[in-house]
Amino acid sequence: MQLGINLGYWGAGMDADNLAVAQEADRLGYAVCWAAEAYGSDAATVLSWVAAQTERIDVGSAIFQIPARQPAMTAMTAATLDSLSGGRFRLGLGVSGPQVSEGWYGVTFDKPLSRTREYVEIVRKAMARERLTYEGEHWTLPLPGGPGKPLRLTVHPEREHIPLYIAAIGPKNLEQTGEIADGALLIFPSADHLEETAIRHLRAGREKAGRTLDGFDICPTLPLAVGDDKDVAALADFFRPYTALYVGGMGSRKQNFYNRLAQRMGYEKAAAEIQDKYLSGDKQGAAAAVPHELIDQTTLLGSVHRIADRMKAYAAAGVTTLTLAPAGFTLEERIASLRAGSEALERAGLA
């Protein structure tokens, strides 16, 4: 099992330190550095900046938002980043959510599965430098009856095949991801529930495509906080607002994929309470309503020894790249967490 690092959203208050974190992850042998986007900084700019100042670590989008870019532009960006980085780019895609898609981009959030499938097909075709023609429900290229003609990407990516990941949560999206992608980006993963909530659906998709999970990258992101095992409860409290935001407020009452995931993990009552309080404006109450067990199951907390045991559980569950989001108020604390993650992987015998 490999390790990755997730820098999260640029503009979250730790920007001055993020490059140093990425460079330390590069030095420690982490496999990939991911960056995110929502409605602030874009991931492509961040990744080009990081790639220019690192040597070996891959850089990946987690995620490029599908409603933000036409698929041909995503292919152009991926090919450019792969070329500039010397073949170190990983393309992560996701549909985002209805509030961002419709409120920020003005793109109707409908039929996300078919939209994702068509998007991936067009991106792959463009990155393969085929003349771009496509007839689908959501895209038709070139537009009929006009001056457009089939064009071919002029940039040559460093590699013939750029790894393509999809951020997936729901069962149908996970199955499709297994069918059409090279990897899955997961969030709030519990090693105890990973088979039932994610991997069985990914496996079904691989089987539909006539493949197995061999070579498919299962890549969850877990927040990491290092400390004494007797202080695990306090470490978990650090992530209460984060968990409450996603389970309670990320999306609408009817469409919150993270809330549904918490329900599938057995936290139906708590998920409803967190959402009710968050959407009513009681964010502190929502954070207080998050069960300690839910946080502990979906983060890495405690001593290096405890974290190593958890890493073994994730590896046994089928994780191939474990992406860490190291907590810390200072650069020194984040670097220490990063080093502890590397040490835990070695202690677990997974390096």
C-alpha positions as CSV (number, residue, x, y, z in Angstrom):
1,M,0.0,0.0,0.0
2,Q,1.3,3.4,-0.9
3,L,0.7,6.8,0.8
4,G,-0.6,10.0,-0.6
5,I,-1.0,13.5,0.7
6,N,-4.1,15.7,0.2
7,L,-3.5,19.5,0.4
8,G,-7.2,20.2,0.3
9,Y,-8.5,23.5,-0.9
10,W,-6.1,26.4,-1.5
11,G,-7.2,29.4,0.5
12,A,-8.0,27.4,3.6
13,G,-5.5,29.3,5.7
14,M,-2.4,27.1,5.3
15,D,-1.3,28.1,1.8
16,A,2.1,29.3,2.9
17,D,3.0,25.9,4.3
18,N,1.4,23.7,1.6
19,L,4.4,23.7,-0.7
20,A,6.7,22.7,2.2
21,V,4.3,19.9,3.1
22,A,4.3,18.6,-0.5
23,Q,8.1,18.8,-0.7
24,E,8.5,16.8,2.5
25,A,6.0,14.2,1.2
26,D,8.2,14.0,-1.9
27,R,11.3,13.5,0.2
28,L,9.6,10.8,2.3
29,G,8.6,8.8,-0.8
30,Y,4.8,9.5,-0.8
31,A,3.3,8.4,-4.1
32,V,0.9,11.3,-4.9
33,C,0.0,14.8,-3.8
34,W,-3.7,15.7,-4.5
35,A,-5.3,19.1,-4.6
36,A,-9.0,20.0,-4.5
37,E,-11.3,22.6,-5.9
38,A,-14.8,23.8,-5.0
39,Y,-15.6,27.5,-5.6
40,G,-12.4,29.1,-4.6
41,S,-9.0,28.1,-6.0
42,D,-8.7,25.8,-9.0
43,A,-6.8,22.6,-8.7
44,A,-4.9,22.8,-12.0
45,T,-2.9,26.0,-11.0
46,V,-2.0,24.6,-7.6
47,L,-0.9,21.3,-9.1
48,S,1.3,23.0,-11.7
49,W,2.9,25.0,-9.0
50,V,3.6,21.9,-6.8
51,A,4.8,19.9,-9.7
52,A,7.4,22.6,-10.7
53,Q,8.9,22.4,-7.2
54,T,9.0,18.7,-6.5
55,E,10.9,15.8,-8.2
56,R,9.3,12.4,-7.8
57,I,5.8,12.6,-6.3
58,D,2.8,12.4,-8.6
59,V,0.3,15.3,-8.6
60,G,-3.4,14.6,-8.9
61,S,-6.7,16.5,-9.1
62,A,-9.1,15.4,-6.3
63,I,-11.1,16.6,-8.1
64,F,-11.5,18.5,-11.3
65,Q,-15.2,19.3,-11.2
66,I,-17.1,18.0,-14.3
67,P,-19.5,21.0,-14.5
68,A,-16.6,23.4,-14.4
69,R,-14.9,22.4,-17.7
70,Q,-15.9,21.1,-21.1
71,P,-14.3,17.6,-21.5
72,A,-12.0,18.7,-24.2
73,M,-10.5,21.4,-21.9
74,T,-10.0,18.8,-19.2
75,A,-8.1,16.6,-21.7
76,M,-6.0,19.7,-22.7
77,T,-5.2,20.4,-19.0
78,A,-4.4,16.8,-18.2
79,A,-2.1,16.5,-21.2
80,T,-0.4,19.8,-20.3
81,L,0.1,18.9,-16.7
82,D,1.4,15.4,-17.6
83,S,3.9,16.9,-20.0
84,L,5.1,19.7,-17.7
85,S,5.5,17.3,-14.7
86,G,7.4,14.7,-16.7
87,G,4.6,12.1,-16.6
88,R,3.5,12.6,-12.9
89,F,-0.1,13.7,-13.3
90,R,-3.2,11.8,-12.2
91,L,-6.6,13.0,-13.4
92,G,-9.3,12.8,-10.7
93,L,-12.9,13.8,-11.8
94,G,-16.2,14.3,-10.0
95,V,-19.6,15.7,-10.6
96,S,-19.5,17.9,-7.5
97,G,-22.9,18.5,-6.0
98,P,-26.2,20.3,-7.0
99,Q,-25.5,23.5,-5.0
100,V,-22.1,24.1,-6.6
101,S,-23.0,22.8,-10.1
102,E,-26.1,24.9,-10.4
103,G,-25.3,27.8,-8.1
104,W,-21.7,28.4,-9.2
105,Y,-21.4,27.0,-12.7
106,G,-25.0,27.3,-13.9
107,V,-25.0,23.6,-15.0
108,T,-28.1,21.6,-14.2
109,F,-27.3,18.7,-11.8
110,D,-29.1,15.9,-13.6
111,K,-28.2,12.4,-14.8
112,P,-24.8,12.4,-13.1
113,L,-24.0,8.9,-14.1
114,S,-24.6,9.2,-17.8
115,R,-22.9,12.7,-17.8
116,T,-19.8,11.2,-16.1
117,R,-19.7,8.3,-18.5
118,E,-19.9,10.5,-21.6
119,Y,-17.3,13.0,-20.1
120,V,-14.8,10.2,-19.5
121,E,-15.3,8.8,-23.0
122,I,-14.6,12.2,-24.5
123,V,-11.6,12.9,-22.3
124,R,-10.0,9.6,-23.0
125,K,-10.6,10.0,-26.7
126,A,-9.1,13.5,-26.7
127,M,-6.1,12.4,-24.6
128,A,-5.5,9.5,-27.0
129,R,-5.1,12.2,-29.7
130,E,-7.9,10.8,-31.8
131,R,-9.9,13.2,-34.0
132,L,-12.7,14.2,-31.7
133,T,-16.1,13.2,-32.7
134,Y,-18.9,12.2,-30.3
135,E,-22.6,11.7,-30.3
136,G,-24.2,11.4,-26.9
137,E,-27.1,12.6,-24.8
138,H,-25.1,15.4,-23.2
139,W,-22.4,16.2,-25.8
140,T,-22.3,16.2,-29.6
141,L,-18.9,17.0,-31.2
142,P,-18.6,18.8,-33.6
143,L,-21.9,20.6,-33.3
144,P,-24.1,19.6,-36.2
145,G,-24.8,22.1,-39.0
146,G,-22.1,24.5,-38.2
147,P,-18.5,25.3,-39.1
148,G,-16.9,23.0,-36.5
149,K,-14.8,20.1,-37.6
150,P,-13.1,17.2,-35.8
151,L,-9.9,18.3,-34.2
152,R,-7.0,16.4,-32.7
153,L,-5.1,17.4,-29.5
154,T,-1.9,19.0,-30.5
155,V,-0.1,18.5,-27.2
156,H,1.6,15.1,-26.7
157,P,1.1,13.9,-23.1
158,E,4.2,12.4,-21.5
159,R,2.5,9.0,-21.3
160,E,0.1,7.2,-23.6
161,H,-2.3,6.5,-20.7
162,I,-2.9,9.1,-17.9
163,P,-4.5,7.4,-14.9
164,L,-8.1,8.5,-14.5
165,Y,-9.9,8.4,-11.2
166,I,-13.5,9.2,-10.2
167,A,-14.7,10.5,-6.8
168,A,-17.5,8.1,-6.0
169,I,-19.8,7.6,-2.9
170,G,-23.1,6.1,-4.0
171,P,-23.4,2.4,-5.0
172,K,-24.3,3.1,-8.7
173,N,-21.5,5.7,-9.1
174,L,-19.0,3.3,-7.5
175,E,-20.0,0.5,-9.8
176,Q,-19.7,2.7,-12.9
177,T,-16.3,3.9,-11.5
178,G,-15.1,0.4,-11.4
179,E,-16.2,-0.1,-15.0
180,I,-14.8,3.0,-16.6
181,A,-11.9,4.4,-14.5
182,D,-8.5,3.4,-13.3
183,G,-9.1,4.2,-9.7
184,A,-11.6,5.5,-7.1
185,L,-11.3,8.5,-4.8
186,L,-13.2,7.7,-1.6
187,I,-14.0,9.9,1.4
188,F,-15.1,8.9,4.9
189,P,-13.9,5.4,4.5
190,S,-14.2,2.9,7.4
191,A,-12.0,-0.1,7.1
192,D,-14.7,-2.1,8.9
193,H,-17.4,-1.1,6.3
194,L,-15.3,-0.6,3.2
195,E,-16.3,-3.9,1.6
196,E,-20.0,-3.3,1.9
197,T,-20.0,0.4,1.3
198,A,-17.5,0.6,-1.6
199,I,-15.4,-2.3,-2.7
200,R,-18.2,-4.7,-3.6
201,H,-19.7,-2.1,-5.9
202,L,-16.3,-1.4,-7.5
203,R,-15.7,-5.1,-8.0
204,A,-19.1,-5.4,-9.7
205,G,-18.1,-2.6,-12.1
206,R,-14.8,-4.2,-12.9
207,E,-16.5,-7.5,-13.6
208,K,-19.0,-5.8,-15.9
209,A,-16.0,-4.6,-17.9
210,G,-14.4,-8.0,-17.9
211,R,-11.7,-7.1,-15.4
212,T,-10.7,-7.7,-11.8
213,L,-9.6,-5.2,-9.1
214,D,-6.0,-6.0,-9.9
215,G,-4.3,-2.8,-11.0
216,F,-7.3,-0.7,-9.9
217,D,-6.3,2.0,-7.4
218,I,-8.6,2.3,-4.4
219,C,-7.6,5.6,-2.9
220,P,-9.5,6.9,0.2
221,T,-8.6,10.1,2.0
222,L,-8.3,10.1,5.8
223,P,-7.5,12.9,8.2
224,L,-4.5,12.2,10.4
225,A,-3.9,13.4,13.9
226,V,-0.9,12.0,15.9
227,G,-0.9,11.9,19.7
228,D,-1.1,9.8,22.8
229,D,-3.6,6.9,22.6
230,K,-5.2,8.1,25.9
231,D,-6.0,11.4,24.1
232,V,-7.8,9.8,21.1
233,A,-11.2,11.4,22.2
234,A,-9.6,14.8,22.1
235,L,-8.0,14.2,18.8
236,A,-11.3,13.1,17.4
237,D,-13.0,16.3,18.6
238,F,-10.6,18.2,16.3
239,F,-12.5,16.7,13.3
240,R,-16.0,17.2,14.6
241,P,-16.7,20.4,12.5
242,Y,-15.2,18.7,9.4
243,T,-17.5,15.6,9.8
244,A,-20.5,17.8,10.6
245,L,-19.9,19.9,7.5
246,Y,-20.0,17.0,5.2
247,V,-22.6,14.8,6.9
248,G,-24.8,17.8,7.7
249,G,-24.3,20.6,5.3
250,M,-22.6,19.3,2.1
251,G,-25.5,19.4,-0.3
252,S,-29.2,19.8,0.3
253,R,-31.5,17.8,2.6
254,K,-32.6,15.6,-0.3
255,Q,-29.2,15.2,-1.9
256,N,-26.3,14.8,0.5
257,F,-24.2,11.8,-0.5
258,Y,-22.1,11.9,2.6
259,N,-25.2,11.8,4.8
260,R,-26.3,8.7,3.0
261,L,-22.9,7.1,3.4
262,A,-23.1,7.6,7.2
263,Q,-26.5,6.0,7.1
264,R,-25.1,3.0,5.2
265,M,-22.4,2.7,7.9
266,G,-25.1,2.3,10.6
267,Y,-25.5,5.9,11.8
268,E,-29.0,6.6,10.5
269,K,-30.2,8.4,13.6
270,A,-27.1,10.4,14.1
271,A,-26.9,11.4,10.5
272,A,-30.4,12.8,10.6
273,E,-29.7,14.7,13.8
274,I,-26.5,16.2,12.4
275,Q,-28.2,17.3,9.3
276,D,-31.2,18.8,11.1
277,K,-29.0,20.9,13.3
278,Y,-26.6,21.9,10.6
279,L,-29.2,23.1,8.2
280,S,-31.0,25.0,11.0
281,G,-27.9,27.0,11.6
282,D,-26.7,25.1,14.7
283,K,-23.3,24.1,13.5
284,Q,-21.9,23.6,17.0
285,G,-24.8,21.4,17.9
286,A,-24.3,19.4,14.7
287,A,-20.6,18.9,15.6
288,A,-21.6,17.8,19.1
289,A,-24.0,15.3,17.6
290,V,-21.3,13.5,15.6
291,P,-20.6,10.1,17.3
292,H,-17.0,9.6,18.4
293,E,-17.1,6.2,16.8
294,L,-17.9,7.7,13.4
295,I,-14.9,10.0,13.6
296,D,-12.6,7.3,14.9
297,Q,-13.6,4.9,12.1
298,T,-13.0,7.4,9.3
299,T,-9.7,9.0,10.5
300,L,-6.3,8.0,11.7
301,L,-5.9,9.0,15.4
302,G,-3.4,8.3,18.1
303,S,0.1,6.9,18.4
304,V,2.2,5.7,15.5
305,H,1.6,2.1,16.7
306,R,-2.2,2.6,16.7
307,I,-2.1,4.2,13.3
308,A,0.0,1.4,12.0
309,D,-2.6,-1.1,13.1
310,R,-5.3,0.9,11.3
311,M,-3.2,1.0,8.2
312,K,-3.0,-2.8,8.3
313,A,-6.8,-2.9,8.4
314,Y,-7.2,-0.6,5.4
315,A,-4.7,-2.6,3.4
316,A,-6.5,-5.8,4.3
317,A,-9.8,-4.2,3.2
318,G,-8.3,-3.6,-0.3
319,V,-6.9,0.0,-0.1
320,T,-4.0,0.4,-2.5
321,T,-3.2,4.2,-1.9
322,L,-4.0,5.7,1.4
323,T,-4.2,9.4,1.2
324,L,-3.5,11.4,4.4
325,A,-4.7,14.8,5.3
326,P,-2.3,15.6,8.2
327,A,-3.8,17.9,10.9
328,G,-1.8,20.6,12.6
329,F,-1.9,24.3,13.5
330,T,1.7,24.9,12.4
331,L,3.9,23.7,9.6
332,E,6.0,21.9,12.1
333,E,2.9,19.9,13.4
334,R,1.8,19.0,9.8
335,I,5.4,17.9,8.9
336,A,5.5,15.8,12.1
337,S,2.2,14.2,11.2
338,L,3.5,13.5,7.7
339,R,6.6,11.8,9.1
340,A,4.5,9.8,11.5
341,G,2.4,8.5,8.7
342,S,5.5,7.3,6.8
343,E,6.8,5.7,10.0
344,A,3.4,4.0,10.7
345,L,3.5,2.5,7.1
346,E,6.9,1.0,7.8
347,R,5.9,-0.3,11.2
348,A,2.9,-1.9,9.6
349,G,5.2,-3.7,7.1
350,L,3.4,-2.1,4.2
351,A,6.1,0.2,2.8
